[in-house]
Amino acid sequence: LKLLRTELKSHNGLEPVMGSSPISRRLRRQISELMVTRGDILIVGPQGSGRRQIGETIHYGMKSTMTDASTSAGLLVPVDANICDPEIIQSSIRQLFSQSSTQPGSAVPGMLVLDADRLTTASQTELREFFELPGSKFRVISTASRSLLDLVEKDAFDKSLAFRLSTFVIEIPQLANRKMDIPLLVQAQVERFNALGRRQLSGANKAAIQVLIDYHWPGEFAELAQVITDACAVASGPNIVKDDLPKRVLHAESARVHPVQQVPSIDMARFLQSIEAELIQRAIEQSNGNKTQAAILLGVSRGSLIRRLNQLDL
């Protein structure tokens, strides 16, 4: 963890991609490279994976990575597609223009489009027309849960806008697909809790770590951060133990260890036929092959018994 923090230096916003897995190492390299560019960036990942946090870190990290002061980061204007309309797009654009300057050494403003895959058709048109204006050199960082280019193929997104926003693409996989990162992510959150100065914990014990690794994390990194914060608050010892974890996590562990047994289906007709065949066989054996006597034992006529013998292929 110390080595990672030395690598990341002042980029504290990259906590969601801390870890030793090849995926996390690749993501950190990609993010570092994008901090020294001015191209538009699309961050694709599930809700709660830290997309906005990473986007803000890339934008404001430009100031600490660029040697040219004219390319340092300025104001980042957020636009939430879930509550966005063309009027909000226009006001955000006006804010960007007011922050921009042609003077050497001036900071570069940017727009952060949250959940870009949920932009309405009208908002997409407004944003695309803004990009077509002369002098619109602002950087746009977008987040989405789906690839915009995939949506274009389904005629669900403006093609020109999708290509513009997807100049560079960062894909954050589900936390469940990079489980080897979880121990470092847990330790980082414990130390974040320690930094508040309330208590000082060492970390999580092996049993607790194993439960966290086996959990499926539907809420992604945001859920993990909250789980560890809650566990730190209730831990009675120097380490987080299994019983300190929230009940939903423990219940998921119990369901994994003791899965619900599938109840086999029953073919009632075949089951009843097998019972009938067994009774007939017993009656015939008991009557030494005498079908009349066997029919009396079964309480049926001799003709009925013979018909059932033929039907059951006995």
Secondary structure, DSSP 8 states (H G I E B T S, - for coil): -HHHHHHHTT-GGGGGG-SSSHHHHHHHHHHHHHTT--S-EEEE--TTSSHHHHHHHHHHHHHHH-SSGGG-EEEEEEEEGGG--HHHHHHHHHHHHHH---STT--EEEEEEETGGG--HHHHHHHHHHHTSTT---EEEEEESS-HHHHHHTT-S-HHHHHHHTSEEEE---GGG-GGGHHHHHHHHHHHHHHTTS----EE-HHHHHHHHHS--TTHHHHHHHHHHHHHHH--SSEE-GGGS-HHHHHHHHHHHS---------HHHHHHHHHHHHHHHHHHHTTT-HHHHHHHHTS-HHHHHHHHHHTT-
